[in-house]
Amino acid sequence: MNCKQVLFTGLSSLLLFSCVSSKKYKGEVAKYNELSGNYSKLQGDLKGCEDAKAEYARNKASLEGEIDNLKKQNEFLKENNTQALKQLQDLSVISSSQAESIKKSLENIGAKDLYIQDLQASMARKDSLNMALVMNLKGAIGNMADEDINIKVDKGVVYIDISDKLLFNSGSYVITPKANEVLGKVAKVLTAQPDIEFMVEGHTDNQKFAKGVLLDNWDLSVHRATAVVRVLQNQYGLNPAHIAAAGRGEYLPVAPNDTPAGRAANRRTRIVILPQLDQFFKLLEPKK
């Protein structure tokens, strides 16, 4: 073997040794990185377990507190139950007459409550009927001016105020032909309610008045009321047994009499729809 062959063989061995060492090194590095990653993951898992353990401890303490509260509530309820049983035992010694008295008192309370409910229902029904009547009247009257005819409900009573200029000439109690228009519309609604009773009231201003057989405003107001009643009875067939006529004179004004407008407002004929008191008093009668 010559010198060149020896040298080639040595170099080849050296290169082979270097190649094997480099692969082994890289393999070790890869293993180290894998182990390092696993270690970090285990560290994270350990922290998660520690956090979960701490949360469990907090929940346990909270539940133990709730259990203590429930035990206290249970003891309180047991004590109240014992007291209630003792009270029932004490009640058991009342006499039969006392027991009957208590029973009757409870029955009276129930009856009074039912009676109040009946009254409330009747009042609500009456209010509903009054509102329906007002709506029907306003619908029948149509577009007549509010200052000439006014319909309202006050304290459960329906009032129809008609200005005297629609019914009478000045100082007269004779119904004018144009009065038939408004009286006919009112009569149409009243005829549809045959059980209704009403009063026709005459009202005047406070100006001194005397003419012919009329001595004063009292006379004028009464004659005007009866004139309207006769028209409602004779021309429109309303039941006279359900009608009353009254004169109020100047003593129930709706406006001050110191201005022409105020005096005009006071000169009016009012139709008052009377409440059916017999039905109300029937409610007050004890039930048989």
FIVOVEX-781042 format. One record per residue (C-alpha): residue number from 1; residue in three letters; x, y, z. Coordinates in pm, 1 decimal, decimal comma. Example, Ala and Ser with C-alpha at 12.3 -4.5 7.8 and 13.67 -1.06 7.14 Angstrom:
FIVOVEX-781042
@pos = 1	code = ALA	X = 1230,0	Y = -450,0	Z = 780,0 $
@pos = 2	code = SER	X = 1367,0	Y = -106,0	Z = 714,0 $
//
This chain:
FIVOVEX-781042
@pos = 1	code = MET	X = 0,0	Y = 0,0	Z = 0,0 $
@pos = 2	code = ASN	X = 148,4	Y = 323,3	Z = -100,5 $
@pos = 3	code = CYS	X = 133,6	Y = 651,6	Z = 73,9 $
@pos = 4	code = LYS	X = -164,8	Y = 782,1	Z = -125,8 $
@pos = 5	code = GLN	X = -381,5	Y = 486,2	Z = -40,4 $
@pos = 6	code = VAL	X = -308,6	Y = 524,1	Z = 330,1 $
@pos = 7	code = LEU	X = -397,1	Y = 887,3	Z = 322,1 $
@pos = 8	code = PHE	X = -730,7	Y = 822,0	Z = 137,0 $
@pos = 9	code = THR	X = -829,0	Y = 551,2	Z = 382,2 $
@pos = 10	code = GLY	X = -768,8	Y = 782,8	Z = 680,9 $
@pos = 11	code = LEU	X = -964,0	Y = 1069,1	Z = 536,9 $
@pos = 12	code = SER	X = -1257,5	Y = 840,0	Z = 454,3 $
@pos = 13	code = SER	X = -1272,9	Y = 710,9	Z = 812,5 $
@pos = 14	code = LEU	X = -1263,4	Y = 1061,0	Z = 953,6 $
@pos = 15	code = LEU	X = -1548,6	Y = 1182,4	Z = 730,5 $
@pos = 16	code = LEU	X = -1763,5	Y = 880,6	Z = 814,8 $
@pos = 17	code = PHE	X = -1712,4	Y = 936,5	Z = 1188,8 $
@pos = 18	code = SER	X = -1808,4	Y = 1305,0	Z = 1155,8 $
@pos = 19	code = CYS	X = -2129,2	Y = 1220,4	Z = 963,6 $
@pos = 20	code = VAL	X = -2249,6	Y = 969,9	Z = 1223,8 $
@pos = 21	code = SER	X = -2186,5	Y = 1214,3	Z = 1512,9 $
@pos = 22	code = SER	X = -2387,7	Y = 1496,6	Z = 1346,7 $
@pos = 23	code = LYS	X = -2701,0	Y = 1277,7	Z = 1299,2 $
@pos = 24	code = LYS	X = -2684,3	Y = 1158,1	Z = 1655,0 $
@pos = 25	code = TYR	X = -2656,4	Y = 1513,9	Z = 1779,9 $
@pos = 26	code = LYS	X = -2960,7	Y = 1627,7	Z = 1584,5 $
@pos = 27	code = GLY	X = -3158,0	Y = 1330,9	Z = 1718,0 $
@pos = 28	code = GLU	X = -3067,6	Y = 1420,9	Z = 2073,6 $
@pos = 29	code = VAL	X = -3167,5	Y = 1782,6	Z = 2015,9 $
@pos = 30	code = ALA	X = -3506,8	Y = 1674,2	Z = 1881,8 $
@pos = 31	code = LYS	X = -3560,8	Y = 1451,7	Z = 2187,0 $
@pos = 32	code = TYR	X = -3468,6	Y = 1738,7	Z = 2416,0 $
@pos = 33	code = ASN	X = -3714,6	Y = 1972,6	Z = 2245,9 $
@pos = 34	code = GLU	X = -3990,4	Y = 1711,7	Z = 2272,5 $
@pos = 35	code = LEU	X = -3917,0	Y = 1654,9	Z = 2640,7 $
@pos = 36	code = SER	X = -3906,8	Y = 2028,9	Z = 2700,7 $
@pos = 37	code = GLY	X = -4249,8	Y = 2069,1	Z = 2534,1 $
@pos = 38	code = ASN	X = -4393,9	Y = 1784,8	Z = 2739,2 $
@pos = 39	code = TYR	X = -4255,8	Y = 1941,1	Z = 3053,3 $
@pos = 40	code = SER	X = -4416,2	Y = 2276,9	Z = 2974,1 $
@pos = 41	code = LYS	X = -4748,1	Y = 2102,0	Z = 2906,8 $
@pos = 42	code = LEU	X = -4723,9	Y = 1916,0	Z = 3235,2 $
@pos = 43	code = GLN	X = -4648,8	Y = 2241,3	Z = 3413,1 $
@pos = 44	code = GLY	X = -4964,0	Y = 2393,8	Z = 3258,7 $
@pos = 45	code = ASP	X = -5171,4	Y = 2089,4	Z = 3355,9 $
@pos = 46	code = LEU	X = -5037,8	Y = 2110,3	Z = 3709,2 $
@pos = 47	code = LYS	X = -5137,7	Y = 2477,1	Z = 3738,1 $
@pos = 48	code = GLY	X = -5485,2	Y = 2395,2	Z = 3602,6 $
@pos = 49	code = CYS	X = -5522,5	Y = 2123,1	Z = 3864,3 $
@pos = 50	code = GLU	X = -5411,7	Y = 2360,9	Z = 4138,1 $
@pos = 51	code = ASP	X = -5664,1	Y = 2624,7	Z = 4019,8 $
@pos = 52	code = ALA	X = -5940,1	Y = 2365,4	Z = 4005,9 $
@pos = 53	code = LYS	X = -5847,4	Y = 2250,0	Z = 4356,3 $
@pos = 54	code = ALA	X = -5868,5	Y = 2607,5	Z = 4484,6 $
@pos = 55	code = GLU	X = -6208,1	Y = 2657,3	Z = 4313,8 $
@pos = 56	code = TYR	X = -6333,7	Y = 2332,1	Z = 4464,4 $
@pos = 57	code = ALA	X = -6222,2	Y = 2449,2	Z = 4809,2 $
@pos = 58	code = ARG	X = -6412,0	Y = 2778,1	Z = 4763,6 $
@pos = 59	code = ASN	X = -6724,9	Y = 2596,3	Z = 4646,3 $
@pos = 60	code = LYS	X = -6699,8	Y = 2357,1	Z = 4937,5 $
@pos = 61	code = ALA	X = -6677,7	Y = 2645,5	Z = 5183,8 $
@pos = 62	code = SER	X = -6978,6	Y = 2815,8	Z = 5018,8 $
@pos = 63	code = LEU	X = -7186,9	Y = 2497,3	Z = 5027,4 $
@pos = 64	code = GLU	X = -7095,9	Y = 2437,5	Z = 5389,5 $
@pos = 65	code = GLY	X = -7218,2	Y = 2792,9	Z = 5465,2 $
@pos = 66	code = GLU	X = -7546,3	Y = 2725,4	Z = 5283,4 $
@pos = 67	code = ILE	X = -7588,5	Y = 2399,4	Z = 5472,7 $
@pos = 68	code = ASP	X = -7543,6	Y = 2585,3	Z = 5800,0 $
@pos = 69	code = ASN	X = -7808,1	Y = 2842,4	Z = 5694,7 $
@pos = 70	code = LEU	X = -8049,6	Y = 2565,5	Z = 5594,5 $
@pos = 71	code = LYS	X = -7997,8	Y = 2395,9	Z = 5927,2 $
@pos = 72	code = LYS	X = -8080,3	Y = 2722,9	Z = 6105,2 $
@pos = 73	code = GLN	X = -8392,0	Y = 2771,8	Z = 5890,3 $
@pos = 74	code = ASN	X = -8496,6	Y = 2414,8	Z = 5961,6 $
@pos = 75	code = GLU	X = -8461,9	Y = 2472,8	Z = 6334,7 $
@pos = 76	code = PHE	X = -8663,4	Y = 2796,8	Z = 6302,5 $
@pos = 77	code = LEU	X = -8941,7	Y = 2619,4	Z = 6113,5 $
@pos = 78	code = LYS	X = -8948,6	Y = 2338,5	Z = 6369,3 $
@pos = 79	code = GLU	X = -8985,1	Y = 2594,3	Z = 6646,1 $
@pos = 80	code = ASN	X = -9267,4	Y = 2775,7	Z = 6462,4 $
@pos = 81	code = ASN	X = -9439,7	Y = 2444,5	Z = 6392,7 $
@pos = 82	code = THR	X = -9426,2	Y = 2360,7	Z = 6760,4 $
@pos = 83	code = GLN	X = -9576,7	Y = 2696,6	Z = 6850,5 $
@pos = 84	code = ALA	X = -9851,3	Y = 2656,4	Z = 6586,5 $
@pos = 85	code = LEU	X = -9939,7	Y = 2312,5	Z = 6721,2 $
@pos = 86	code = LYS	X = -9956,1	Y = 2456,7	Z = 7071,6 $
@pos = 87	code = GLN	X = -10187,2	Y = 2736,5	Z = 6949,0 $
@pos = 88	code = LEU	X = -10413,1	Y = 2481,1	Z = 6780,2 $
@pos = 89	code = GLN	X = -10426,4	Y = 2286,1	Z = 7102,7 $
@pos = 90	code = ASP	X = -10522,3	Y = 2604,7	Z = 7286,6 $
@pos = 91	code = LEU	X = -10794,8	Y = 2679,0	Z = 7029,9 $
@pos = 92	code = SER	X = -10941,1	Y = 2337,2	Z = 7077,3 $
@pos = 93	code = VAL	X = -11070,1	Y = 2438,7	Z = 7418,6 $
@pos = 94	code = ILE	X = -11316,6	Y = 2702,3	Z = 7283,6 $
@pos = 95	code = SER	X = -11679,5	Y = 2628,1	Z = 7342,7 $
@pos = 96	code = SER	X = -11921,8	Y = 2520,0	Z = 7072,6 $
@pos = 97	code = SER	X = -12107,2	Y = 2852,2	Z = 7101,6 $
@pos = 98	code = GLN	X = -11784,0	Y = 3042,2	Z = 7045,7 $
@pos = 99	code = ALA	X = -11707,0	Y = 2827,2	Z = 6744,7 $
@pos = 100	code = GLU	X = -12053,5	Y = 2893,6	Z = 6602,2 $
@pos = 101	code = SER	X = -12009,2	Y = 3267,7	Z = 6661,7 $
@pos = 102	code = ILE	X = -11678,6	Y = 3264,0	Z = 6475,3 $
@pos = 103	code = LYS	X = -11840,1	Y = 3070,9	Z = 6190,6 $
@pos = 104	code = LYS	X = -12125,7	Y = 3322,5	Z = 6164,5 $
@pos = 105	code = SER	X = -11881,1	Y = 3613,2	Z = 6170,3 $
@pos = 106	code = LEU	X = -11688,5	Y = 3460,8	Z = 5880,9 $
@pos = 107	code = GLU	X = -12013,7	Y = 3403,7	Z = 5690,0 $
@pos = 108	code = ASN	X = -12116,5	Y = 3767,5	Z = 5748,5 $
@pos = 109	code = ILE	X = -11781,3	Y = 3888,2	Z = 5620,1 $
@pos = 110	code = GLY	X = -11827,8	Y = 3679,0	Z = 5305,3 $
@pos = 111	code = ALA	X = -12185,0	Y = 3804,7	Z = 5258,8 $
@pos = 112	code = LYS	X = -12080,2	Y = 4168,1	Z = 5299,8 $
@pos = 113	code = ASP	X = -11798,5	Y = 4119,8	Z = 5051,1 $
@pos = 114	code = LEU	X = -12045,0	Y = 3971,3	Z = 4800,1 $
@pos = 115	code = TYR	X = -12287,8	Y = 4257,2	Z = 4868,1 $
@pos = 116	code = ILE	X = -12015,8	Y = 4515,5	Z = 4799,9 $
@pos = 117	code = GLN	X = -11925,4	Y = 4336,2	Z = 4477,4 $
@pos = 118	code = ASP	X = -12293,4	Y = 4344,5	Z = 4371,8 $
@pos = 119	code = LEU	X = -12312,3	Y = 4718,2	Z = 4440,3 $
@pos = 120	code = GLN	X = -11992,0	Y = 4785,4	Z = 4249,1 $
@pos = 121	code = ALA	X = -12114,8	Y = 4579,5	Z = 3955,2 $
@pos = 122	code = SER	X = -12450,5	Y = 4762,3	Z = 3955,1 $
@pos = 123	code = MET	X = -12280,2	Y = 5102,7	Z = 3969,5 $
@pos = 124	code = ALA	X = -12045,7	Y = 5005,0	Z = 3686,4 $
@pos = 125	code = ARG	X = -12344,1	Y = 4886,1	Z = 3480,3 $
@pos = 126	code = LYS	X = -12531,0	Y = 5211,5	Z = 3550,9 $
@pos = 127	code = ASP	X = -12227,6	Y = 5418,0	Z = 3448,4 $
@pos = 128	code = SER	X = -12199,7	Y = 5216,6	Z = 3127,5 $
@pos = 129	code = LEU	X = -12568,5	Y = 5269,7	Z = 3048,3 $
@pos = 130	code = ASN	X = -12537,1	Y = 5643,6	Z = 3116,8 $
@pos = 131	code = MET	X = -12237,6	Y = 5675,4	Z = 2886,7 $
@pos = 132	code = ALA	X = -12420,3	Y = 5482,7	Z = 2614,6 $
@pos = 133	code = LEU	X = -12720,2	Y = 5715,7	Z = 2658,5 $
@pos = 134	code = VAL	X = -12498,5	Y = 6024,2	Z = 2630,8 $
@pos = 135	code = MET	X = -12333,5	Y = 5891,0	Z = 2315,9 $
@pos = 136	code = ASN	X = -12674,2	Y = 5816,2	Z = 2162,3 $
@pos = 137	code = LEU	X = -12800,8	Y = 6163,6	Z = 2249,2 $
@pos = 138	code = LYS	X = -12493,4	Y = 6335,9	Z = 2106,7 $
@pos = 139	code = GLY	X = -12519,2	Y = 6124,6	Z = 1795,3 $
@pos = 140	code = ALA	X = -12885,4	Y = 6218,4	Z = 1754,6 $
@pos = 141	code = ILE	X = -12825,6	Y = 6589,6	Z = 1818,8 $
@pos = 142	code = GLY	X = -12553,3	Y = 6598,7	Z = 1555,9 $
@pos = 143	code = ASN	X = -12373,1	Y = 6924,6	Z = 1487,3 $
@pos = 144	code = MET	X = -12584,2	Y = 7161,9	Z = 1697,2 $
@pos = 145	code = ALA	X = -12370,3	Y = 7422,4	Z = 1873,2 $
@pos = 146	code = ASP	X = -12250,0	Y = 7330,2	Z = 2223,0 $
@pos = 147	code = GLU	X = -12367,7	Y = 7663,8	Z = 2361,6 $
@pos = 148	code = ASP	X = -12722,6	Y = 7585,8	Z = 2244,7 $
@pos = 149	code = ILE	X = -12742,8	Y = 7226,8	Z = 2368,4 $
@pos = 150	code = ASN	X = -12513,5	Y = 7060,3	Z = 2618,7 $
@pos = 151	code = ILE	X = -12520,9	Y = 6695,3	Z = 2730,8 $
@pos = 152	code = LYS	X = -12318,7	Y = 6577,4	Z = 3027,8 $
@pos = 153	code = VAL	X = -12298,4	Y = 6326,2	Z = 3312,2 $
@pos = 154	code = ASP	X = -12248,6	Y = 6456,1	Z = 3665,6 $
@pos = 155	code = LYS	X = -12239,9	Y = 6223,5	Z = 3968,7 $
@pos = 156	code = GLY	X = -12413,6	Y = 5946,4	Z = 3778,3 $
@pos = 157	code = VAL	X = -12695,1	Y = 6168,0	Z = 3644,4 $
@pos = 158	code = VAL	X = -12738,6	Y = 6262,5	Z = 3276,8 $
@pos = 159	code = TYR	X = -12825,6	Y = 6628,6	Z = 3206,0 $
@pos = 160	code = ILE	X = -12947,1	Y = 6776,6	Z = 2877,1 $
@pos = 161	code = ASP	X = -12935,5	Y = 7158,4	Z = 2877,4 $
@pos = 162	code = ILE	X = -13121,2	Y = 7328,3	Z = 2589,3 $
@pos = 163	code = SER	X = -13089,2	Y = 7702,5	Z = 2533,6 $
@pos = 164	code = ASP	X = -13425,1	Y = 7884,0	Z = 2546,4 $
@pos = 165	code = LYS	X = -13354,3	Y = 8049,9	Z = 2212,6 $
@pos = 166	code = LEU	X = -13404,0	Y = 7704,7	Z = 2053,6 $
@pos = 167	code = LEU	X = -13743,3	Y = 7661,0	Z = 2222,3 $
@pos = 168	code = PHE	X = -13911,1	Y = 7992,4	Z = 2304,1 $
@pos = 169	code = ASN	X = -13935,4	Y = 8353,3	Z = 2198,4 $
@pos = 170	code = SER	X = -13827,4	Y = 8611,5	Z = 2454,1 $
@pos = 171	code = GLY	X = -14063,0	Y = 8625,9	Z = 2753,4 $
@pos = 172	code = SER	X = -14288,0	Y = 8352,4	Z = 2609,8 $
@pos = 173	code = TYR	X = -14365,2	Y = 7997,1	Z = 2713,7 $
@pos = 174	code = VAL	X = -14513,2	Y = 7894,6	Z = 2378,6 $
@pos = 175	code = ILE	X = -14300,2	Y = 7635,4	Z = 2196,3 $
@pos = 176	code = THR	X = -14171,9	Y = 7765,7	Z = 1861,8 $
@pos = 177	code = PRO	X = -14187,8	Y = 7555,1	Z = 1542,2 $
@pos = 178	code = LYS	X = -13808,2	Y = 7524,8	Z = 1528,8 $
@pos = 179	code = ALA	X = -13813,0	Y = 7365,7	Z = 1876,1 $
@pos = 180	code = ASN	X = -13955,8	Y = 7048,2	Z = 1726,2 $
@pos = 181	code = GLU	X = -13623,7	Y = 6969,1	Z = 1562,0 $
@pos = 182	code = VAL	X = -13424,3	Y = 6944,1	Z = 1884,6 $
@pos = 183	code = LEU	X = -13710,2	Y = 6800,9	Z = 2096,9 $
@pos = 184	code = GLY	X = -13779,7	Y = 6537,7	Z = 1832,6 $
@pos = 185	code = LYS	X = -13417,2	Y = 6421,5	Z = 1834,7 $
@pos = 186	code = VAL	X = -13409,7	Y = 6401,0	Z = 2214,2 $
@pos = 187	code = ALA	X = -13747,8	Y = 6223,2	Z = 2222,2 $
@pos = 188	code = LYS	X = -13626,0	Y = 5962,3	Z = 1972,6 $
@pos = 189	code = VAL	X = -13346,1	Y = 5855,8	Z = 2207,7 $
@pos = 190	code = LEU	X = -13568,1	Y = 5864,8	Z = 2518,5 $
@pos = 191	code = THR	X = -13836,5	Y = 5657,2	Z = 2346,5 $
@pos = 192	code = ALA	X = -13579,7	Y = 5383,0	Z = 2288,5 $
@pos = 193	code = GLN	X = -13538,5	Y = 5362,1	Z = 2667,8 $
@pos = 194	code = PRO	X = -13897,9	Y = 5309,6	Z = 2789,2 $
@pos = 195	code = ASP	X = -13798,9	Y = 5251,3	Z = 3153,1 $
@pos = 196	code = ILE	X = -13619,1	Y = 5583,5	Z = 3184,7 $
@pos = 197	code = GLU	X = -13779,4	Y = 5849,2	Z = 3404,8 $
@pos = 198	code = PHE	X = -13684,1	Y = 6212,9	Z = 3362,2 $
@pos = 199	code = MET	X = -13764,0	Y = 6561,4	Z = 3482,8 $
@pos = 200	code = VAL	X = -13797,5	Y = 6873,2	Z = 3268,6 $
@pos = 201	code = GLU	X = -13674,9	Y = 7183,8	Z = 3452,9 $
@pos = 202	code = GLY	X = -13728,8	Y = 7545,5	Z = 3348,6 $
@pos = 203	code = HIS	X = -13455,1	Y = 7797,7	Z = 3436,3 $
@pos = 204	code = THR	X = -13441,4	Y = 8178,2	Z = 3392,2 $
@pos = 205	code = ASP	X = -13202,3	Y = 8463,5	Z = 3448,2 $
@pos = 206	code = ASN	X = -13250,7	Y = 8710,6	Z = 3736,6 $
@pos = 207	code = GLN	X = -13410,5	Y = 8989,1	Z = 3539,1 $
@pos = 208	code = LYS	X = -13745,6	Y = 9107,1	Z = 3680,8 $
@pos = 209	code = PHE	X = -14031,5	Y = 8955,6	Z = 3486,6 $
@pos = 210	code = ALA	X = -14410,7	Y = 8985,2	Z = 3486,7 $
@pos = 211	code = LYS	X = -14638,4	Y = 8945,1	Z = 3188,2 $
@pos = 212	code = GLY	X = -15006,5	Y = 8860,4	Z = 3170,3 $
@pos = 213	code = VAL	X = -15082,9	Y = 8574,8	Z = 3404,7 $
@pos = 214	code = LEU	X = -14710,6	Y = 8526,9	Z = 3475,1 $
@pos = 215	code = LEU	X = -14617,8	Y = 8697,3	Z = 3799,5 $
@pos = 216	code = ASP	X = -14242,3	Y = 8634,2	Z = 3804,0 $
@pos = 217	code = ASN	X = -13958,9	Y = 8407,0	Z = 3691,8 $
@pos = 218	code = TRP	X = -14101,9	Y = 8122,3	Z = 3894,8 $
@pos = 219	code = ASP	X = -14415,2	Y = 8126,4	Z = 3685,0 $
@pos = 220	code = LEU	X = -14221,5	Y = 8160,7	Z = 3360,3 $
@pos = 221	code = SER	X = -13990,5	Y = 7866,6	Z = 3441,5 $
@pos = 222	code = VAL	X = -14280,8	Y = 7638,3	Z = 3540,2 $
@pos = 223	code = HIS	X = -14486,7	Y = 7720,6	Z = 3230,3 $
@pos = 224	code = ARG	X = -14189,1	Y = 7658,9	Z = 3003,9 $
@pos = 225	code = ALA	X = -14123,2	Y = 7320,6	Z = 3168,7 $
@pos = 226	code = THR	X = -14485,4	Y = 7208,9	Z = 3129,2 $
@pos = 227	code = ALA	X = -14490,9	Y = 7332,1	Z = 2767,4 $
@pos = 228	code = VAL	X = -14193,6	Y = 7104,1	Z = 2686,0 $
@pos = 229	code = VAL	X = -14355,6	Y = 6814,5	Z = 2873,3 $
@pos = 230	code = ARG	X = -14674,9	Y = 6845,3	Z = 2669,5 $
@pos = 231	code = VAL	X = -14480,9	Y = 6833,3	Z = 2342,2 $
@pos = 232	code = LEU	X = -14287,8	Y = 6524,3	Z = 2451,2 $
@pos = 233	code = GLN	X = -14610,0	Y = 6354,4	Z = 2560,2 $
@pos = 234	code = ASN	X = -14853,3	Y = 6460,8	Z = 2288,2 $
@pos = 235	code = GLN	X = -14633,3	Y = 6480,0	Z = 1979,3 $
@pos = 236	code = TYR	X = -14371,3	Y = 6213,3	Z = 2054,4 $
@pos = 237	code = GLY	X = -14566,1	Y = 5969,1	Z = 2270,9 $
@pos = 238	code = LEU	X = -14343,1	Y = 5959,7	Z = 2577,0 $
@pos = 239	code = ASN	X = -14507,3	Y = 5802,3	Z = 2881,2 $
@pos = 240	code = PRO	X = -14634,1	Y = 6087,5	Z = 3105,8 $
@pos = 241	code = ALA	X = -14606,2	Y = 5859,5	Z = 3409,4 $
@pos = 242	code = HIS	X = -14227,8	Y = 5874,9	Z = 3362,2 $
@pos = 243	code = ILE	X = -14210,5	Y = 6255,3	Z = 3328,2 $
@pos = 244	code = ALA	X = -14201,8	Y = 6531,4	Z = 3588,8 $
@pos = 245	code = ALA	X = -14209,8	Y = 6909,1	Z = 3530,6 $
@pos = 246	code = ALA	X = -14046,0	Y = 7165,2	Z = 3758,8 $
@pos = 247	code = GLY	X = -13964,2	Y = 7534,5	Z = 3762,8 $
@pos = 248	code = ARG	X = -13632,7	Y = 7645,5	Z = 3911,3 $
@pos = 249	code = GLY	X = -13670,2	Y = 8015,1	Z = 3836,2 $
@pos = 250	code = GLU	X = -13347,3	Y = 8212,9	Z = 3866,2 $
@pos = 251	code = TYR	X = -13210,2	Y = 8020,8	Z = 4163,4 $
@pos = 252	code = LEU	X = -12988,0	Y = 7760,0	Z = 4003,6 $
@pos = 253	code = PRO	X = -12768,0	Y = 7959,9	Z = 3761,6 $
@pos = 254	code = VAL	X = -12479,8	Y = 7807,7	Z = 3566,7 $
@pos = 255	code = ALA	X = -12314,0	Y = 8145,1	Z = 3501,7 $
@pos = 256	code = PRO	X = -12305,9	Y = 8492,3	Z = 3660,3 $
@pos = 257	code = ASN	X = -12605,3	Y = 8708,8	Z = 3567,1 $
@pos = 258	code = ASP	X = -12399,8	Y = 9029,4	Z = 3533,8 $
@pos = 259	code = THR	X = -12329,7	Y = 8983,0	Z = 3158,4 $
@pos = 260	code = PRO	X = -12559,8	Y = 8922,1	Z = 2860,1 $
@pos = 261	code = ALA	X = -12375,3	Y = 8596,5	Z = 2783,6 $
@pos = 262	code = GLY	X = -12416,6	Y = 8475,9	Z = 3142,0 $
@pos = 263	code = ARG	X = -12788,3	Y = 8555,7	Z = 3146,4 $
@pos = 264	code = ALA	X = -12833,4	Y = 8377,8	Z = 2811,4 $
@pos = 265	code = ALA	X = -12664,2	Y = 8066,5	Z = 2955,0 $
@pos = 266	code = ASN	X = -12898,1	Y = 8071,8	Z = 3254,4 $
@pos = 267	code = ARG	X = -13210,8	Y = 8088,2	Z = 3038,1 $
@pos = 268	code = ARG	X = -13236,7	Y = 7720,6	Z = 2959,4 $
@pos = 269	code = THR	X = -13452,7	Y = 7411,7	Z = 2979,5 $
@pos = 270	code = ARG	X = -13288,6	Y = 7113,8	Z = 3144,6 $
@pos = 271	code = ILE	X = -13390,8	Y = 6750,9	Z = 3102,8 $
@pos = 272	code = VAL	X = -13263,5	Y = 6541,1	Z = 3391,6 $
@pos = 273	code = ILE	X = -13249,3	Y = 6163,6	Z = 3346,2 $
@pos = 274	code = LEU	X = -13352,3	Y = 6043,7	Z = 3692,3 $
@pos = 275	code = PRO	X = -13166,1	Y = 5752,4	Z = 3854,7 $
@pos = 276	code = GLN	X = -13381,1	Y = 5445,2	Z = 3908,1 $
@pos = 277	code = LEU	X = -13380,7	Y = 5447,9	Z = 4286,6 $
@pos = 278	code = ASP	X = -13613,7	Y = 5150,3	Z = 4318,1 $
@pos = 279	code = GLN	X = -13346,2	Y = 4927,2	Z = 4163,9 $
@pos = 280	code = PHE	X = -13083,7	Y = 5078,3	Z = 4394,1 $
@pos = 281	code = PHE	X = -13294,8	Y = 5024,0	Z = 4706,4 $
@pos = 282	code = LYS	X = -13364,4	Y = 4668,8	Z = 4593,2 $
@pos = 283	code = LEU	X = -12992,0	Y = 4605,4	Z = 4622,7 $
@pos = 284	code = LEU	X = -13003,3	Y = 4726,7	Z = 4984,0 $
@pos = 285	code = GLU	X = -13269,8	Y = 4475,0	Z = 5078,2 $
@pos = 286	code = PRO	X = -13140,7	Y = 4165,9	Z = 5260,9 $
@pos = 287	code = LYS	X = -13134,0	Y = 3858,2	Z = 5043,9 $
@pos = 288	code = LYS	X = -13391,2	Y = 3594,3	Z = 5140,6 $
//
